[in-house]
Amino acid sequence: MARIGVHTQLLTRLVTEGALERVGRGRYRPPGADITEHHGLALTALAVPRGVVCLLSALVFHGIGTQSPSEVWVAVDRRARAPRADWPPLRVVRFSGRALTAGVEEHRIEGQVVRVYSLPKTICDCFKYRNKLGLDVALEALKDAWNRRRIRMADLDEYARVCRVERVMHPYLEALSA
Protein backbone atom coordinates (compact mmCIF):
# COMPACT_ATOMS: atom_id res chain seq x y z
CA MET A 1 0.00 0.00 0.00
CA ALA A 2 3.07 2.21 0.04
CA ARG A 3 2.52 2.99 -3.65
CA ILE A 4 -0.69 4.86 -2.77
CA GLY A 5 0.83 6.52 0.30
CA VAL A 6 -0.72 4.39 3.06
CA HIS A 7 1.69 3.05 5.66
CA THR A 8 1.35 -0.60 6.70
CA GLN A 9 1.07 0.39 10.38
CA LEU A 10 -2.05 2.40 9.56
CA LEU A 11 -3.56 -0.58 7.75
CA THR A 12 -2.76 -2.87 10.66
CA ARG A 13 -4.39 -0.44 13.09
CA LEU A 14 -7.50 -0.07 10.90
CA VAL A 15 -7.85 -3.87 10.71
CA THR A 16 -7.41 -4.17 14.51
CA GLU A 17 -10.05 -1.47 15.11
CA GLY A 18 -12.45 -3.18 12.68
CA ALA A 19 -12.51 -0.30 10.18
CA LEU A 20 -11.07 -2.60 7.47
CA GLU A 21 -11.09 -6.32 6.74
CA ARG A 22 -8.06 -8.06 5.28
CA VAL A 23 -9.24 -10.34 2.48
CA GLY A 24 -5.87 -11.38 1.11
CA ARG A 25 -2.28 -10.39 0.73
CA GLY A 26 -2.34 -6.63 0.17
CA ARG A 27 -6.15 -6.65 -0.25
CA TYR A 28 -8.50 -4.85 2.12
CA ARG A 29 -12.15 -3.85 2.07
CA PRO A 30 -14.57 -2.02 4.37
CA PRO A 31 -16.46 -4.34 6.70
CA GLY A 32 -19.92 -5.16 5.45
CA ALA A 33 -19.01 -4.38 1.83
CA ASP A 34 -21.35 -5.85 -0.76
CA ILE A 35 -20.09 -9.26 -1.77
CA THR A 36 -21.52 -11.04 -4.79
CA GLU A 37 -21.66 -14.77 -5.45
CA HIS A 38 -18.62 -14.32 -7.69
CA HIS A 39 -16.46 -12.61 -5.06
CA GLY A 40 -13.72 -15.21 -5.47
CA LEU A 41 -13.47 -14.40 -9.18
CA ALA A 42 -12.99 -10.70 -8.42
CA LEU A 43 -10.20 -11.50 -5.96
CA THR A 44 -8.62 -13.87 -8.47
CA ALA A 45 -8.62 -11.14 -11.11
CA LEU A 46 -6.75 -8.89 -8.68
CA ALA A 47 -4.21 -11.59 -7.82
CA VAL A 48 -3.75 -12.88 -11.40
CA PRO A 49 -4.41 -9.91 -13.72
CA ARG A 50 -3.39 -11.78 -16.90
CA GLY A 51 -5.24 -14.94 -15.92
CA VAL A 52 -8.56 -16.06 -17.38
CA VAL A 53 -11.26 -17.85 -15.37
CA CYS A 54 -11.71 -21.24 -17.03
CA LEU A 55 -13.16 -24.76 -16.87
CA LEU A 56 -15.32 -25.48 -13.78
CA SER A 57 -15.23 -21.90 -12.50
CA ALA A 58 -16.29 -20.57 -15.91
CA LEU A 59 -19.15 -23.10 -16.04
CA VAL A 60 -20.37 -21.87 -12.65
CA PHE A 61 -20.06 -18.26 -13.79
CA HIS A 62 -22.18 -19.01 -16.88
CA GLY A 63 -24.71 -20.96 -14.78
CA ILE A 64 -24.19 -24.27 -16.59
CA GLY A 65 -24.00 -27.72 -15.02
CA THR A 66 -24.06 -28.86 -11.43
CA GLN A 67 -20.39 -28.55 -10.56
CA SER A 68 -19.32 -26.55 -7.51
CA PRO A 69 -15.53 -26.27 -7.41
CA SER A 70 -13.74 -25.54 -4.15
CA GLU A 71 -11.01 -23.70 -6.08
CA VAL A 72 -11.04 -21.00 -8.72
CA TRP A 73 -9.79 -22.47 -11.99
CA VAL A 74 -7.61 -19.94 -13.80
CA ALA A 75 -5.70 -20.23 -17.08
CA VAL A 76 -2.31 -18.58 -17.45
CA ASP A 77 0.32 -18.59 -20.17
CA ARG A 78 2.44 -21.72 -20.13
CA ARG A 79 5.58 -19.63 -19.54
CA ALA A 80 4.10 -17.41 -16.80
CA ARG A 81 5.22 -17.55 -13.21
CA ALA A 82 2.86 -19.51 -10.95
CA PRO A 83 0.44 -17.06 -9.30
CA ARG A 84 0.25 -16.80 -5.52
CA ALA A 85 -2.89 -16.01 -3.59
CA ASP A 86 -3.86 -16.55 0.04
CA TRP A 87 -7.51 -16.74 -0.83
CA PRO A 88 -9.34 -18.01 -2.83
CA PRO A 89 -7.49 -21.25 -3.50
CA LEU A 90 -6.42 -21.39 -7.15
CA ARG A 91 -6.22 -24.30 -9.60
CA VAL A 92 -3.83 -23.13 -12.31
CA VAL A 93 -4.05 -24.53 -15.83
CA ARG A 94 -1.46 -23.61 -18.44
CA PHE A 95 -2.63 -22.64 -21.94
CA SER A 96 -0.68 -21.25 -24.88
CA GLY A 97 -1.27 -19.53 -28.21
CA ARG A 98 -4.86 -19.23 -29.45
CA ALA A 99 -6.07 -21.62 -26.74
CA LEU A 100 -5.17 -18.88 -24.23
CA THR A 101 -6.40 -15.84 -26.14
CA ALA A 102 -9.52 -17.05 -28.00
CA GLY A 103 -12.96 -16.61 -26.50
CA VAL A 104 -12.01 -14.27 -23.64
CA GLU A 105 -14.84 -12.08 -22.34
CA GLU A 106 -14.47 -9.26 -19.85
CA HIS A 107 -17.09 -8.86 -17.12
CA ARG A 108 -17.26 -6.34 -14.27
CA ILE A 109 -17.66 -7.98 -10.86
CA GLU A 110 -17.56 -5.85 -7.71
CA GLY A 111 -15.92 -3.06 -9.69
CA GLN A 112 -13.15 -5.33 -10.94
CA VAL A 113 -12.69 -6.41 -14.57
CA VAL A 114 -12.71 -10.21 -14.62
CA ARG A 115 -11.65 -12.14 -17.71
CA VAL A 116 -13.71 -15.30 -18.28
CA TYR A 117 -13.81 -17.67 -21.24
CA SER A 118 -17.03 -17.66 -23.26
CA LEU A 119 -19.42 -20.57 -22.78
CA PRO A 120 -18.62 -22.37 -26.08
CA LYS A 121 -14.86 -22.03 -25.43
CA THR A 122 -15.32 -23.34 -21.90
CA ILE A 123 -17.20 -26.39 -23.13
CA CYS A 124 -14.44 -27.16 -25.64
CA ASP A 125 -11.85 -26.72 -22.88
CA CYS A 126 -13.79 -29.23 -20.76
CA PHE A 127 -13.46 -31.76 -23.58
CA LYS A 128 -9.76 -30.96 -23.86
CA TYR A 129 -9.29 -31.55 -20.11
CA ARG A 130 -11.74 -34.46 -19.92
CA ASN A 131 -9.09 -36.66 -18.30
CA LYS A 132 -8.74 -34.16 -15.42
CA LEU A 133 -12.41 -33.23 -15.07
CA GLY A 134 -14.16 -36.34 -16.32
CA LEU A 135 -15.99 -36.82 -19.60
CA ASP A 136 -19.29 -36.69 -17.69
CA VAL A 137 -18.62 -33.03 -16.75
CA ALA A 138 -17.97 -32.08 -20.38
CA LEU A 139 -21.06 -33.93 -21.62
CA GLU A 140 -23.28 -32.44 -18.91
CA ALA A 141 -22.10 -28.93 -19.80
CA LEU A 142 -22.64 -29.52 -23.51
CA LYS A 143 -26.16 -30.93 -23.05
CA ASP A 144 -27.20 -28.28 -20.54
CA ALA A 145 -25.97 -25.37 -22.68
CA TRP A 146 -27.50 -26.85 -25.84
CA ASN A 147 -30.89 -27.50 -24.21
CA ARG A 148 -30.99 -23.94 -22.87
CA ARG A 149 -30.05 -22.63 -26.34
CA ARG A 150 -27.01 -20.83 -24.97
CA ILE A 151 -24.56 -22.04 -27.63
CA ARG A 152 -24.40 -22.27 -31.40
CA MET A 153 -22.91 -25.13 -33.39
CA ALA A 154 -20.70 -22.71 -35.38
CA ASP A 155 -19.10 -21.41 -32.17
CA LEU A 156 -18.48 -24.94 -30.90
CA ASP A 157 -16.85 -25.87 -34.22
CA GLU A 158 -14.58 -22.82 -34.08
CA TYR A 159 -13.40 -23.39 -30.51
CA ALA A 160 -13.09 -27.17 -31.00
CA ARG A 161 -10.61 -26.35 -33.78
CA VAL A 162 -8.74 -23.91 -31.51
CA CYS A 163 -8.60 -26.46 -28.67
CA ARG A 164 -7.81 -29.32 -31.08
CA VAL A 165 -10.70 -31.50 -29.90
CA GLU A 166 -12.71 -31.67 -33.14
CA ARG A 167 -12.43 -35.46 -33.45
CA VAL A 168 -13.31 -35.99 -29.79
CA MET A 169 -16.38 -33.74 -29.90
CA HIS A 170 -17.63 -34.73 -33.36
CA PRO A 171 -19.77 -37.73 -32.29
CA TYR A 172 -21.38 -35.76 -29.45
CA LEU A 173 -22.14 -32.78 -31.68
CA GLU A 174 -23.69 -35.09 -34.27
CA ALA A 175 -25.91 -36.63 -31.59
CA LEU A 176 -27.02 -33.16 -30.44
CA SER A 177 -27.97 -31.99 -33.90
CA ALA A 178 -29.82 -35.18 -34.82
C-alpha positions in Angstrom: 0.0 0.0 0.0 3.1 2.2 0.0 2.5 3.0 -3.6 -0.7 4.9 -2.8 0.8 6.5 0.3 -0.7 4.4 3.1 1.7 3.0 5.7 1.4 -0.6 6.7 1.1 0.4 10.4 -2.0 2.4 9.6 -3.6 -0.6 7.7 -2.8 -2.9 10.7 -4.4 -0.4 13.1 -7.5 -0.1 10.9 -7.8 -3.9 10.7 -7.4 -4.2 14.5 -10.1 -1.5 15.1 -12.4 -3.2 12.7 -12.5 -0.3 10.2 -11.1 -2.6 7.5 -11.1 -6.3 6.7 -8.1 -8.1 5.3 -9.2 -10.3 2.5 -5.9 -11.4 1.1 -2.3 -10.4 0.7 -2.3 -6.6 0.2 -6.2 -6.7 -0.3 -8.5 -4.8 2.1 -12.1 -3.9 2.1 -14.6 -2.0 4.4 -16.5 -4.3 6.7 -19.9 -5.2 5.4 -19.0 -4.4 1.8 -21.4 -5.8 -0.8 -20.1 -9.3 -1.8 -21.5 -11.0 -4.8 -21.7 -14.8 -5.4 -18.6 -14.3 -7.7 -16.5 -12.6 -5.1 -13.7 -15.2 -5.5 -13.5 -14.4 -9.2 -13.0 -10.7 -8.4 -10.2 -11.5 -6.0 -8.6 -13.9 -8.5 -8.6 -11.1 -11.1 -6.7 -8.9 -8.7 -4.2 -11.6 -7.8 -3.8 -12.9 -11.4 -4.4 -9.9 -13.7 -3.4 -11.8 -16.9 -5.2 -14.9 -15.9 -8.6 -16.1 -17.4 -11.3 -17.9 -15.4 -11.7 -21.2 -17.0 -13.2 -24.8 -16.9 -15.3 -25.5 -13.8 -15.2 -21.9 -12.5 -16.3 -20.6 -15.9 -19.2 -23.1 -16.0 -20.4 -21.9 -12.7 -20.1 -18.3 -13.8 -22.2 -19.0 -16.9 -24.7 -21.0 -14.8 -24.2 -24.3 -16.6 -24.0 -27.7 -15.0 -24.1 -28.9 -11.4 -20.4 -28.6 -10.6 -19.3 -26.6 -7.5 -15.5 -26.3 -7.4 -13.7 -25.5 -4.2 -11.0 -23.7 -6.1 -11.0 -21.0 -8.7 -9.8 -22.5 -12.0 -7.6 -19.9 -13.8 -5.7 -20.2 -17.1 -2.3 -18.6 -17.5 0.3 -18.6 -20.2 2.4 -21.7 -20.1 5.6 -19.6 -19.5 4.1 -17.4 -16.8 5.2 -17.5 -13.2 2.9 -19.5 -11.0 0.4 -17.1 -9.3 0.2 -16.8 -5.5 -2.9 -16.0 -3.6 -3.9 -16.6 0.0 -7.5 -16.7 -0.8 -9.3 -18.0 -2.8 -7.5 -21.3 -3.5 -6.4 -21.4 -7.2 -6.2 -24.3 -9.6 -3.8 -23.1 -12.3 -4.1 -24.5 -15.8 -1.5 -23.6 -18.4 -2.6 -22.6 -21.9 -0.7 -21.2 -24.9 -1.3 -19.5 -28.2 -4.9 -19.2 -29.4 -6.1 -21.6 -26.7 -5.2 -18.9 -24.2 -6.4 -15.8 -26.1 -9.5 -17.1 -28.0 -13.0 -16.6 -26.5 -12.0 -14.3 -23.6 -14.8 -12.1 -22.3 -14.5 -9.3 -19.8 -17.1 -8.9 -17.1 -17.3 -6.3 -14.3 -17.7 -8.0 -10.9 -17.6 -5.9 -7.7 -15.9 -3.1 -9.7 -13.1 -5.3 -10.9 -12.7 -6.4 -14.6 -12.7 -10.2 -14.6 -11.6 -12.1 -17.7 -13.7 -15.3 -18.3 -13.8 -17.7 -21.2 -17.0 -17.7 -23.3 -19.4 -20.6 -22.8 -18.6 -22.4 -26.1 -14.9 -22.0 -25.4 -15.3 -23.3 -21.9 -17.2 -26.4 -23.1 -14.4 -27.2 -25.6 -11.9 -26.7 -22.9 -13.8 -29.2 -20.8 -13.5 -31.8 -23.6 -9.8 -31.0 -23.9 -9.3 -31.5 -20.1 -11.7 -34.5 -19.9 -9.1 -36.7 -18.3 -8.7 -34.2 -15.4 -12.4 -33.2 -15.1 -14.2 -36.3 -16.3 -16.0 -36.8 -19.6 -19.3 -36.7 -17.7 -18.6 -33.0 -16.8 -18.0 -32.1 -20.4 -21.1 -33.9 -21.6 -23.3 -32.4 -18.9 -22.1 -28.9 -19.8 -22.6 -29.5 -23.5 -26.2 -30.9 -23.0 -27.2 -28.3 -20.5 -26.0 -25.4 -22.7 -27.5 -26.8 -25.8 -30.9 -27.5 -24.2 -31.0 -23.9 -22.9 -30.1 -22.6 -26.3 -27.0 -20.8 -25.0 -24.6 -22.0 -27.6 -24.4 -22.3 -31.4 -22.9 -25.1 -33.4 -20.7 -22.7 -35.4 -19.1 -21.4 -32.2 -18.5 -24.9 -30.9 -16.8 -25.9 -34.2 -14.6 -22.8 -34.1 -13.4 -23.4 -30.5 -13.1 -27.2 -31.0 -10.6 -26.3 -33.8 -8.7 -23.9 -31.5 -8.6 -26.5 -28.7 -7.8 -29.3 -31.1 -10.7 -31.5 -29.9 -12.7 -31.7 -33.1 -12.4 -35.5 -33.4 -13.3 -36.0 -29.8 -16.4 -33.7 -29.9 -17.6 -34.7 -33.4 -19.8 -37.7 -32.3 -21.4 -35.8 -29.5 -22.1 -32.8 -31.7 -23.7 -35.1 -34.3 -25.9 -36.6 -31.6 -27.0 -33.2 -30.4 -28.0 -32.0 -33.9 -29.8 -35.2 -34.8 
